[in-house]
Amino acid sequence: MDLMSINYYYRHRLYGTVSRLTTTAATIDPVAALYKALSLSNLGHVSEALQILSTFLMQSDASIACIKASIYAHNSCQVVDREAVSNFEDMLRDKLKNNRSSRSLYLEALYLYLIGDNDNAISAAETSLKLEANSSKVLSLLGWLNLDLKKIRVAARYFVQALQDKENSDAGLGEIHCINPIDGLTKINKLVVRHPKEMVPIIHKMELLLNVRQWDTLADTILRASGIDSTNISVLQIQALKHIIDGKYEEAVPVLEKLYNELEKQESKAWWLFLDNISLFSRICGGNVKIYSCLEHYAKSALRVCTVKESPKVLLEVGHLYYLWAKQLYSQGENDNEIRERLKLAEGNLRRAANSDESTRSLVFLIMVELVYKNSIRKQIYDQLDLLSGLGADRDNPEFSLAKVLARAVTDHDTIVQILDKAVTAQQAKSSATKYGIPYLISLDPQFLVDIAAAYPKTKTGEKHRIRVLMLVVETIPGFINASLDLGRAHLAADQLDEALNIFEHVTSIDSNNPYAYLLQAQIHIMKGDFEKGRNILDIGLANNLQIMEFAKYHLLLANLAKFRNNYEMTINELKQAITMNKGKNGLTLEELSELYLDLSAAYMKTKKIKEATEAIKEARELLSGTDDTSVVTIAQARLSLTNGDIRGALSLLSSVPKGNPFYIQAQKEKADIYLNELQDGVGYSQCYQALVEADPTTENLTMLADAYMNIQESELAVQTYEKAMSTNADDNKLSCKLARVFVKCHQYSKAIKAYKNSGEDGSLELAELLLKLGQPDKAEQALTNLPLSRKAITLAKIYEKLNDFPKAVSTLREATSLQHSIDHEWSAKLYRQMAVYCTSQRDYKQAIDLYKKALHYTPNDSALHIALVKLYMQVDDWSNCEDACKAILSREPENEPALLTTADLALRRVDLPSAMKHFSSILDRRPDYWVALARLIEVCRRCDKLDSALPYLQMAKEKSGGHSSPGLSYCKGLYEWYRGDTQAAVASFNSARTDAEWGPQAVYNMIEISLSQNGTNGGATTAHRLLAELKPRGEDEENTIGLVEGFIRLATGDKSEIERAIIDFTSLANSDLLRVGASLGLAMGYVEQNQMSRAKAVLKRVAKLPWSLEEADYLERCWLMLAEIYINSGTQQAAQAQDLLNRVIVHNRSCIKAFTLLATLATKENNYQKAVEHYRQAWRLSGESDPSLGYKLGYTQLKNKQYADAISTCQRVLQLHPDYPKIRKEILDKALPRLRT
């Protein structure tokens, strides 16, 4: 017989298991007989117990123990056989007269230990030990006895002595109980190896792993134990427990069902085992109704077999189970009849318990049952609480404390916090005496702690205490999903967004179908302004659980996303859908409902639907009547007044929101916005935030006031206010960072650096960025020393970029990606994206494309990444992939502007000018002030010879900008005027955009081009040189571009030495891939100036065969024109080549005056005057009929072609604009007039 296993199962009251294991041994071994008989007695099988004991009544060593066990068995009967007991007592007296052996005393001590009489058992065992000093069994028994009495050191000493017998595994198990669990695991592993087929060592190993919370090892051990005996009750219990700790409720249910079936088979009379499982699993299952339903079977079995004496305990626990079940159903908004049925069962069992027991716990729970329906709070509940208080129920009774708060018998927030804190402390004290495990979890009662946490008031202090209690629950049961959700919400209420986000991500890692976690994650991302991430989370949630669409909050969040995109029609539709879905467990909180109606009325106002906005406000007033949230209606009404132009009325309404109202802060903010944006009243604006501080001088309100001062350029007041806020919360690193940012804006860099240093790790990244801007990369790197690479990688790479060490920058980011198991997908995407940027700057495009694809693996819906990849495809002329990528983006986001722009750019690059024009027009119809698209449209219209088609879009852009000429608009206007031939107006417009960071550089380049086109005058070159000096290059590419333009300026001077210098510079730049065409043009122009036509021709022929690209279009077209001109001037032999080049120019640019002029020249040389007239007329029209030399050529050709009337008309037009151009009168007009008469 294995005493270790028998003793273990008996200690855990698995009497049926003990009876089975001792069946054979009990007939020959009195130790086994005592275990089996007492187990049977405890299960109510007294006659069987007596029969087993009868075998040993006459055995000298066993008789006394067996007689006492027989008396115990008789006394355990409901009807005691007094005569039999009297006979056994007479026998006992006779036996006690004889001398006792060590074994006799040991068996008596064992009997006393098994019935719980530890003091007498120790006395008998110690006497036995005196007779046989080294008895391993006696020493082991003394160890267990002292262990039960919490005399750990004494017990350990006995176990160590008993272990001199190497075969005494029972003592080995006892010794493990006396040491810490970590050391115990080492020893239990040896026992597991020695007894590979025994369940007890491996079961105890699972218990130790529970103690130290080694979840992964526990899972492996459960698997191994199940392989040995899949029906073992202890294994099944721990397996179910592990599933629930992991939050895998669906997997726990079948294990609990199997555990119940095994209890019915193996321990059907052990009501306490059924009860223990109810106590454990009902308190940790997170309100899972399937588990409650399963536990109902346990409850029925416990009630069926429990004794009358123990029934109050069972009734109380069963009543508590039904109470928890009803409460959960109520919170989920389930069927009312179902809830009331559970409440009725709870009340019935609790009343029976109260009638059978003097304890007040059942009466407290009866009050809790009544409080499930909040509207059932009546005066009689207060009377019951007073009565129970008189009976002493309020002394160290956490349940009474919670009932008191839930019944609203206490209303003061500070008092409520004190009462609930005391309840939590009392609850923790109950469990403090035990290690983490099953008894600990029952004593701690995590579900009760969750209920306490929910009862804290919704104040800053209340949220702080709520977080503390819920963190205890989540640390205890990591998979307690409801507690995790509540903890995340508490963090959210306390504005701890990152902490909340971590909690909700933890929930989705446990339960990928949980809709609440996805909705709350998306809400946080939207609150942080990360709308793309919010959208992605909602998509992931929908993919995992389609029922998320049935939540009103889902549609509220979609409305927020639509509002961000200024799509107010969709906002309205989603908000109306949210109202439709606002019911039951999927409904909105009062606060969310308030937000909904605010947004709905605002969206109606944005779409000029004033009647609908008024209706929405009216509906909100009815719904929110009688609550603090009625102030939402006031705010909405104020917005409506503002929309109608009643500024003072809006301010009056907002001023009516009283201090202390939950929406007071929002009302003050909206008042402030009106003062700033409508009345341009900075004083009134700041006074709104001053009022907040006066009402409640918290750190948050002081921070808002400081931010307000910054918005009206009151830097000194902002600094003072931030410092005051710091004095109220010196340890607030985020506030210290804010103060540092203000110092940066004020250019007080030394103070900023000091503030960043005081902000700990939070400010280290920003400090490094500042030091980098100040040109101190070494100090910047030093500032990042204490940060992990996963946080500092991108900033560190920027430092290496500043030091021009691009390989090290890339290797740093690559090393950080190896840590991606510890960071989120978004961060991994950022790392790969930055590497791609560096590779692009080093022209390693293939590697850059691969890196962008890796980034998209982590954030597949990141539009910015897709656009970056699209631009790279375009840069390497991979138009097919570029087009596919654009289509993919637009299939998800039909209005994605960069993708639409790229699609239009693709059409332009393919020289599909009608399609390009259509695409750009479509973009501008949606957003007239999209300056990049407008500039492109003007370019396309010019190349299509439809420049006037761009004019309506320019007008729309002007109207959109409200009369304010933004740099983008000025640039586009200048471009249009330049292409129209009005260079003076173009220069004025470009000059307006000249100082802008985005449009300024290109505006300056265009002004230089215009200056150089002024007939190559030296004055133009001087102006161009002065303009060029304004440009500040950022990087090698920009330096080379400036060098190229400087070469053209040198050519324009006409100075021989400057031309030679330009040729040297162009020769150097011609090796650059990016500037090869422009440099070749300059080189050819220089050779022409030196009259080296053959060299010019050779240079131009090399680049003439290059494919057309948008970036080099102007330079390449000028090369084609120049080469064509050389061909024309060299004679008729190369006329075909010239014709081909000029046609190529016109295909790409139908507005090219020079191309049509040269075609006319070519036609004239061929004596084809009709064709020459057509080409000259086209050139004359494109010049705006303003170039007198072109007018002369047209008139002369018309004269030669005998089109005298047309020639006269052309001459009159030229003379009208240029009266001082007499050459045309003498040589054409005077000759055409007489010929027209004849």
C-alpha angles and dihedrals in degrees: 000000000000103000091186092062096040092049092047094052092044092051088052090049094242089146096161090055091048091050092052095046093051098045095108100032094048091072094060107019120064090203090058090042091055092049092047097043095048090046090053091047091053089051091050096252094127099154092054090048092052091048091055092047093048090072091066102036092101097039106109099224096038102037100088094048092045093047090051090047089051091052088049090051093051092047091052090064119100087231109038120214096226094184093055091046090051091052091050091049090053090050090049093053090052093049093048090060090068126080114270126233124215090251092051090053091045092053091047090049089049091052091049090048092051092053092045100251093134100164094055089040091057090049092052093044093049090050089050090050091055089059094045108022099187100042103144093199093051092047090050091048091051088051092056092045093053091043089057088052090052091246092138100169093048090048092049091052092053093047092050091052091047090053090069079089098070091201094060099103091164089065089047090056090047092052090054089057089058098055134062116281095247092057088039091060091059091053096041090054088060090051090049090053092047092048104033095163097042117099100205098071092049092044090053090047087057089051091052091048087053089051092056095034096233093162101177094049089045091055091052092047092050089053091051093046091050088054090057097044119357092184098056109128096214092049092049091049093052091043091055090045091052092051090052093046086054091048092244096137095159090057092046095057098068090045090052090048090052091046090053092050091050091048089053090050100040107023106019093148095046098099089169091064091053088047095049091053091050090049092049104041098037089057098049107030095093093237094300104170093204089060091047088052090051092048089054087075089054089050094053091049092048092050091047097055105027120111123247090249093055097037096097090059091049094044091051093051093045091048089050090051092054090045092055090046093051092046091053093048089050092051089051092051093240128165111310094222091055091051093048091048091057091044090052091052090047092050093046095052093043093050091051088049091050091050092051100042136049091215116114095215093091090050091051091051090050088060089048089053091054089050094058087089102054093205090061093076104124139163091264090064090057088049091051091050090051090049093050090046088056089052090055097255091135093065110102091329110137093185091056090049092053092045089053092053095043091051088054090236084142121046105169108103096216091050091049090053091050093049094048093044088054089051091051091048091050091049092050090048090058092058099035094089093062135062121243108289142086098317089045093053093047091050095044093046101201092197090057090050089052089053090050091049091052090054096060112109118259094250130114090261091044092052091049092054092041090055091050093053095043092048087056090053095046092046088051096044109020091186096052092122099184091050090048091050091049090048091051090049090050090052088048092051088050090052090246092138099165092050091048091048091052090052094050092046087052089054093051090048087058099036113022090184097057106123095190093059093051093047093049093045090052090047091055094048089050091048088052090051094248095129095162091056090046090053091048092052091051090050091050090048091050092048090053098040123017090192088076086085088066091064116097089214091061090061092042089057092046087053090054090052092049090048089054089055089049089242096141096168090059089044090057093046093050093046091050088050089051090054090051091050094045100113140104122347091341093058131109130261118247089256092052091046089054090051090049095056092044090054094042094053090045092051091050089051091050090054092046092246095139095161092055090046090054090049091050091051090049091050091049091051091055094046097046097039113137095020134098086248091075084090086074087067090052091052092048090049089051090053090051090051089051091051088053090052096253098133096163091048090052091050091048093052093048090048089057092068102102128228112265093034112126089237097047092101093050091048091052091048092052090047088052091051090052092051092049103038103029104030099024085224108152092178093054089045094055092041090063090059091042087057089055091053092047090051094046119000095202125151090253094053092045089051091052090050090050090050089051091053089052091052091058094043095253094140097163093052089046091054092048092050094047089050090050089051089050090054089058092049111019093170095057103116093183091056090049088054090052091052089050090053090053090052088051091053088050090049090240091138099165090055090045091053091049092049092049090051089053091053095071120213092342092070099036095091094048090045090054091049090051094048089049091054089048089057096252104122094158092056090043090056090048091053089060095052098106096044121095115248090245089067103035102037098103095044091045089051089053089055091054089046088056088052088050090242097134096161090057091046090054094044090051091054091044090053089051091054089060086066092056091116087072098043135058127263093251091059092048089052091052091052094051091044092054090049088052090052091053093047090050091052088052090048093242090138098164092056091044091054091050091050093050089051090052090050089052089053087068099038105023094171097050103125094192090058092048090050092049089052091047091053090049091051088051091048091056092042093245091147097165095058089039092056093045091051092050091050090051091053094046092048087062098032111024091184098048100139100202090050092048090048091050091049089053091046090052091055089050093049090050086051090240089143099172091053091045091051091049093050095047091046090051091053092049092048087063097038115017093183096059093120097188090056092045092052090049092048091053089050091050093046090053092050090047091049088240100110093146089063088071093057097081090052091051088052091049090051091051091051092047091052089054096234093307110124105222120196090252092053092045090052093050091046090051091049092052092047092047093052089046089057098250096125095166093058090042092056091050091052094045088049089059090056094041098101096045116112094222104035101022101083095051091043089055092049089052091049089051090051091051091048092051092048091061092105091288093284119173088235089059090051091051092051090046092051091051091050092048090056089064093064116096110200120224106201138345096293093057091046089055092048090053088048090054093050090046088057091056089050090053090052090050092058090067088216112144096222092046090051091052090048089050091051090053091050093046091049089055094046093047088077090064115097092214097049102030096110096044092046091048090052091051092046091051091047089052092051090049089052087053090046091243094138097163092055091046090050092050092052093048094047090056093058098032091082094053116113117258115259130181094234093055098028098115095046093045093048090050088051090053091048093047093049091046090052091051090050091050093048092048093062141269095298092084098037092114092056090048091049091051093050093048093048088051090055092049092050088059098034121023090180096062105127093187092054092054091044092053091045087053090049090051091050091049091053087053089048089241094139095166091059091041090054091052092051094044091047090053092048091047091051092048090052089057088248087281104113107090094196090056090046089052093051092048092048093047092050090047088052091051089048090051092244091139099163091051091046091052091048091051092049092050090051092051093046091047090059098031111029089169091066099092095158091081092052095052100040102036116008096048090049096045097050098062091042090053089054092052 
